[in-house]
Amino acid sequence: MAALTYNGPWFDIFNLGESETVQLKDLIEKIEKALGQKAKINQLPEQPGDVPLTCADISKARKLLGYNPTTQLSEGLPRFIEWFMQRAS
């Protein structure tokens, strides 16, 4: 919401993740659990430019927007999926 009233550059970029690193396999498991379905995974070889680990740097959003995430992925993901599914049907 703070981005809506942000007075900086029009096309400024903010990382709005959480600074906790989550492995892709763990994210897939959480999504499967929230949906009650198994994912269909087509695992391919790594592509040029793939990185083994990434971490969201949210310091810019903290400083300029007052961004301070308080909802953990394990709580927010099921809530988001429920919200999305209610609107998709």
Protein Blocks (a to p, Z undefined) as FASTA:
>chain_A
ZZmmpcbdfkbccdfbdfbdcdfklmmmmmmmmnopacddddddddehiafbdcddfklm
mmmnopacfbdfklmmmmmmmmmmmmmZZ
